[in-house]
């Protein structure tokens, strides 16, 4: 499976949760598959999905799923110790690990070579780190939600992209409707 | 009352309850005070752009955030300020140690000091410079202004404001 197929597969699970979605194609794909007010689309700042998600989870009680990529986590590797040391049991970091920088042309990442993000997360002190194959992402994600324990999921999948348009929604509209969904 | 306590009192009075910090010797006292206050969730970050991401999330979760960092961080966070904090129109008070000003003992700090105000100006970030202790009297108004206009706002605090740089 490629990332867009995973997102399509898990969309019914994501639908009821607050989702912070990584910049570029992941947000465009989620926007196309199931645009709703509980999705926060990142239009800039590669790497900060996990940080935004953690801050949101620490500030309120609803479950937050941050969708990230292996390349984006590598961009902001300092996020993993911060997550490990500030446990929010309503926070799930879903790393879709396709071993490539998908939005920029599938250049290989180090996560697709020697570096294993699950090992990095564990070494940083993250306690619930689960590795799954693409087809098992849905049930792994649902189990993490049900566990009510902060969980890092690394979902291994194929690299590859679909063609789709950029998000043209105004960022303040994305933010405003998301905040209303958070507060509702 | 110590200046660090007064600063954190102003944060608390303005309902700032989520503060991320990246350390600086000049800011050590205020960071200790942030850590000590039960009204504030203190989350140290490893890099300032990460910290701004945490603050963005906390703001969307209903908390008033702030970041405490060095002026060198302006060089690190330009993209985050432009494409996250400003683009989504979020408030973010930035209490910044203005290293490389008068009484600075470390020459390299001057290299970013000379760019600090220019970069903030280029970013259209409202900027206040605390040089004397009495300048901090404006902090309460600055915080109210920040959360009124939903912008990042810089508060530069130089070595003279902190009473010198350590034992130099």
HADDOCK unambig.tbl for C-alpha pairs under 7 A between the chains (distance, minus, plus):
assign (segid A and resid 44 and name CA) (segid B and resid 83 and name CA) 5.13 0.50 0.50
assign (segid A and resid 44 and name CA) (segid B and resid 84 and name CA) 6.41 0.50 0.50
assign (segid A and resid 45 and name CA) (segid B and resid 79 and name CA) 6.63 0.50 0.50
assign (segid A and resid 45 and name CA) (segid B and resid 80 and name CA) 5.58 0.50 0.50
assign (segid A and resid 45 and name CA) (segid B and resid 83 and name CA) 6.19 0.50 0.50
assign (segid A and resid 45 and name CA) (segid B and resid 84 and name CA) 6.49 0.50 0.50
assign (segid A and resid 48 and name CA) (segid B and resid 50 and name CA) 6.32 0.50 0.50
assign (segid A and resid 48 and name CA) (segid B and resid 53 and name CA) 5.59 0.50 0.50
assign (segid A and resid 51 and name CA) (segid B and resid 50 and name CA) 6.02 0.50 0.50
assign (segid A and resid 51 and name CA) (segid B and resid 53 and name CA) 4.98 0.50 0.50
assign (segid A and resid 51 and name CA) (segid B and resid 54 and name CA) 4.86 0.50 0.50
assign (segid A and resid 52 and name CA) (segid B and resid 53 and name CA) 4.60 0.50 0.50
assign (segid A and resid 52 and name CA) (segid B and resid 54 and name CA) 4.88 0.50 0.50
assign (segid A and resid 52 and name CA) (segid B and resid 56 and name CA) 5.89 0.50 0.50
assign (segid A and resid 52 and name CA) (segid B and resid 57 and name CA) 4.18 0.50 0.50
assign (segid A and resid 53 and name CA) (segid B and resid 57 and name CA) 5.90 0.50 0.50
assign (segid A and resid 54 and name CA) (segid B and resid 54 and name CA) 6.45 0.50 0.50
assign (segid A and resid 54 and name CA) (segid B and resid 57 and name CA) 6.92 0.50 0.50
assign (segid A and resid 55 and name CA) (segid B and resid 54 and name CA) 4.24 0.50 0.50
assign (segid A and resid 55 and name CA) (segid B and resid 55 and name CA) 6.21 0.50 0.50
assign (segid A and resid 55 and name CA) (segid B and resid 57 and name CA) 4.32 0.50 0.50
assign (segid A and resid 55 and name CA) (segid B and resid 58 and name CA) 4.53 0.50 0.50
assign (segid A and resid 56 and name CA) (segid B and resid 57 and name CA) 4.07 0.50 0.50
assign (segid A and resid 56 and name CA) (segid B and resid 58 and name CA) 4.65 0.50 0.50
assign (segid A and resid 56 and name CA) (segid B and resid 60 and name CA) 6.40 0.50 0.50
assign (segid A and resid 56 and name CA) (segid B and resid 61 and name CA) 4.95 0.50 0.50
assign (segid A and resid 58 and name CA) (segid B and resid 58 and name CA) 6.99 0.50 0.50
assign (segid A and resid 59 and name CA) (segid B and resid 58 and name CA) 5.13 0.50 0.50
assign (segid A and resid 59 and name CA) (segid B and resid 61 and name CA) 5.08 0.50 0.50
assign (segid A and resid 59 and name CA) (segid B and resid 62 and name CA) 6.67 0.50 0.50
assign (segid A and resid 59 and name CA) (segid B and resid 63 and name CA) 6.16 0.50 0.50
assign (segid A and resid 60 and name CA) (segid B and resid 61 and name CA) 5.56 0.50 0.50
assign (segid A and resid 78 and name CA) (segid B and resid 46 and name CA) 5.64 0.50 0.50
assign (segid A and resid 79 and name CA) (segid B and resid 50 and name CA) 6.85 0.50 0.50
assign (segid A and resid 82 and name CA) (segid B and resid 45 and name CA) 6.49 0.50 0.50
assign (segid A and resid 171 and name CA) (segid B and resid 87 and name CA) 6.44 0.50 0.50
assign (segid A and resid 171 and name CA) (segid B and resid 88 and name CA) 5.07 0.50 0.50
assign (segid A and resid 172 and name CA) (segid B and resid 88 and name CA) 4.83 0.50 0.50
assign (segid A and resid 172 and name CA) (segid B and resid 89 and name CA) 6.41 0.50 0.50
assign (segid A and resid 175 and name CA) (segid B and resid 88 and name CA) 6.35 0.50 0.50
assign (segid A and resid 179 and name CA) (segid B and resid 60 and name CA) 5.39 0.50 0.50
assign (segid A and resid 182 and name CA) (segid B and resid 61 and name CA) 6.54 0.50 0.50
